[in-house]
Amino acid sequence: MGKPKQNLVFNGQTLLQRAIEAALSSACRPVIVVLGSNVESIRPSIESYPIQIVYNPDWNEGMASSIRAGLTRFQEVEPVADSVILMLCDQPFVFGAILNQLIELKSESTIIACVYNETTGVPALFDKFYFDELLLLSGPEGAKKLLLKYKDAVKAVPFDLGSIDIDTTGDFEKLTLL
């Protein structure tokens, strides 16, 4: 994209600020944000939020290293937590309500995940049963690996707007037209 997508501005906020505000407007606590590449240009826009910022020095490995960094910090500050929600900043229509819906359904399954475009993905809630496996992810693998491996354990939550995902300049241009 030529610049960090976390800093792309949509409706007056960066994508990362939108994601943070969604998490903060939900029952999720603590809110942990993992930064890697371009940390110096991203961090200033989020430092005022009541969040924990974790630097992932292994960011070039891929998504798995960010999951490990975030979950490791989460376990340090919430050692008795029974679940975690993983989300990304490139889904601009994630709001606190969808995160709260995942939390409300956690008694129904050990994984609660969003469904859009005939796929299951994040945001997704994982019971502590899966923490060790999340920490073993490597390379570009994301939590999708566990969603596929344990598909029979997944409680699906419809989230059509989850399909709006900003991965390219074209994706962002389409978003600005909405």
Phi and psi in degrees as a GROMACS rama.xvg file:
@    title "Ramachandran Plot"
@    xaxis  label "Phi"
@    yaxis  label "Psi"
@TYPE xy
88.7826  -12.7746  GLY-2
-155.979  161.553  LYS-3
-64.3383  125.203  PRO-4
-66.3396  -22.8728  LYS-5
-57.9265  -30.077  GLN-6
-93.6024  1.69158  ASN-7
-66.4937  135  LEU-8
-98.5378  126.668  VAL-9
-132.575  125.267  PHE-10
51.9598  42.8416  ASN-11
83.3295  2.15881  GLY-12
-135.81  153.49  GLN-13
-71.8107  160.117  THR-14
-58.5441  -38.487  LEU-15
-68.8258  -40.4891  LEU-16
-60.5029  -40.1478  GLN-17
-61.3896  -43.9514  ARG-18
-65.0813  -42.2594  ALA-19
-62.973  -45.3308  ILE-20
-65.1101  -33.92  GLU-21
-62.2817  -47.2371  ALA-22
-63.945  -43.0622  ALA-23
-68.1539  -25.5997  LEU-24
-84.3139  -1.15617  SER-25
-102.324  -176.153  SER-26
-82.4084  1.61816  ALA-27
-68.3141  126.56  CYS-28
-153.069  138.897  ARG-29
-74.4185  164.32  PRO-30
-101.617  120.179  VAL-31
-116.536  128.114  ILE-32
-113.334  126.315  VAL-33
-100.594  125.469  VAL-34
-118.045  148.953  LEU-35
-135.326  -105.501  GLY-36
-58.41  143.664  SER-37
64.0403  24.9084  ASN-38
-54.1748  -37.1677  VAL-39
-65.0586  -32.9227  GLU-40
-89.765  -15.1532  SER-41
-95.7532  -45.0425  ILE-42
-52.4665  -45.11  ARG-43
-56.5601  -31.0029  PRO-44
-78.8297  -7.38858  SER-45
-125.361  -2.91078  ILE-46
-62.3487  -24.2116  GLU-47
-81.1198  -10.8024  SER-48
-77.2032  149.242  TYR-49
-79.1278  70.2908  PRO-50
-130.778  169.096  ILE-51
-107.095  129.307  GLN-52
-104.98  126.981  ILE-53
-115.475  129.846  VAL-54
-90.5934  129.764  TYR-55
-103.275  99.9051  ASN-56
-68.7417  -15.1818  PRO-57
-99.9178  23.4348  ASP-58
-52.9569  -32.5067  TRP-59
-70.1413  -11.1456  ASN-60
-69.8203  -34.494  GLU-61
125.256  -170.971  GLY-62
-53.2121  -39.61  MET-63
-58.8884  -38.3512  ALA-64
-66.3907  -33.1642  SER-65
-70.7723  -39.2075  SER-66
-61.5036  -45.9531  ILE-67
-61.2574  -45.4041  ARG-68
-62.3636  -46.1522  ALA-69
-66.9749  -44.5992  GLY-70
-68.2755  -36.123  LEU-71
-60.8361  -47.4544  THR-72
-62.8106  -42.6065  ARG-73
-57.0152  -44.6188  PHE-74
-68.6659  -28.9221  GLN-75
-68.1082  -42.3584  GLU-76
-90.45  -20.4862  VAL-77
-133.508  66.181  GLU-78
-63.0379  -18.2392  PRO-79
-106.094  11.4919  VAL-80
-59.5415  142.926  ALA-81
-101.615  -4.82346  ASP-82
-165.504  165.938  SER-83
-141.58  147.368  VAL-84
-108.886  130.138  ILE-85
-105.196  134.35  LEU-86
-146.973  166.624  MET-87
-119.705  165.589  LEU-88
-91.7677  -6.63702  CYS-89
-93.0852  13.1629  ASP-90
-112.542  89.7889  GLN-91
-68.717  -7.79629  PRO-92
-108.183  21.5646  PHE-93
-81.6445  125.808  VAL-94
-124.459  166.969  PHE-95
-54.2313  -33.3524  GLY-96
-61.0194  -40.7922  ALA-97
-69.6637  -36.7924  ILE-98
-66.054  -41.7321  LEU-99
-64.4585  -33.7628  ASN-100
-64.1251  -39.6712  GLN-101
-60.3296  -44.4805  LEU-102
-63.848  -44.1745  ILE-103
-61.8873  -27.9217  GLU-104
-93.1593  0.372577  LEU-105
-64.5689  -18.6795  LYS-106
-75.5739  -11.2355  SER-107
-92.4876  -15.1055  GLU-108
-166.289  171.416  SER-109
-92.5511  -11.8825  THR-110
-136.557  127.171  ILE-111
-120.355  120.893  ILE-112
-134.746  154.863  ALA-113
-81.2734  149.064  CYS-114
-123.837  130.03  VAL-115
-156.241  148.872  TYR-116
48.3823  41.3093  ASN-117
59.1813  27.5624  GLU-118
-135.298  157.472  THR-119
-105.616  135.038  THR-120
-161.394  -161.303  GLY-121
-85.9865  157.979  VAL-122
-61.915  147.484  PRO-123
-147.275  142.276  ALA-124
-102.592  132.508  LEU-125
-120.913  129.515  PHE-126
-65.1309  155.818  ASP-127
-58.4695  -20.5201  LYS-128
-53.2083  -30.1692  PHE-129
-96.673  -1.998  TYR-130
-57.4237  -44.9243  PHE-131
-60.8943  -40.7316  ASP-132
-70.0267  -36.2099  GLU-133
-61.8115  -37.8848  LEU-134
-72.3763  -15.3833  LEU-135
-93.4633  -5.55616  LEU-136
-59.8123  149.596  LEU-137
-141.684  158.337  SER-138
62.8358  -141.366  GLY-139
-78.4113  0.301048  PRO-140
-62.1923  136.924  GLU-141
-112.042  -169.007  GLY-142
-66.8781  -13.3463  ALA-143
-53.6806  -34.2987  LYS-144
-56.9986  -42.9647  LYS-145
-74.3743  -34.0757  LEU-146
-61.6934  -36.3592  LEU-147
-76.7345  -42.7756  LEU-148
-62.6789  -38.5427  LYS-149
-112.319  38.2682  TYR-150
-57.8495  -28.4383  LYS-151
-72.5968  -17.5192  ASP-152
-93.1359  -7.48273  ALA-153
-82.87  126.44  VAL-154
-93.8775  121.601  LYS-155
-90.8584  137.506  ALA-156
-119.105  115.832  VAL-157
-61.5101  131.528  PRO-158
-150.348  75.6452  PHE-159
-53.7227  -38.7414  ASP-160
-70.5366  -8.96768  LEU-161
-65.009  -19.6901  GLY-162
-73.4379  -14.6833  SER-163
-82.8036  107.275  ILE-164
-133.889  128.138  ASP-165
-98.5357  98.8741  ILE-166
-113.988  -18.2341  ASP-167
-135.737  166.461  THR-168
-59.6132  -38.6664  THR-169
-61.2846  -41.3507  GLY-170
-59.7302  -43.1191  ASP-171
-67.9607  -39.2957  PHE-172
-62.1049  -41.6838  GLU-173
-61.9188  -40.0006  LYS-174
-60.6183  -43.2706  LEU-175
-67.3189  -14.8208  THR-176
-87.2401  -12.2284  LEU-177
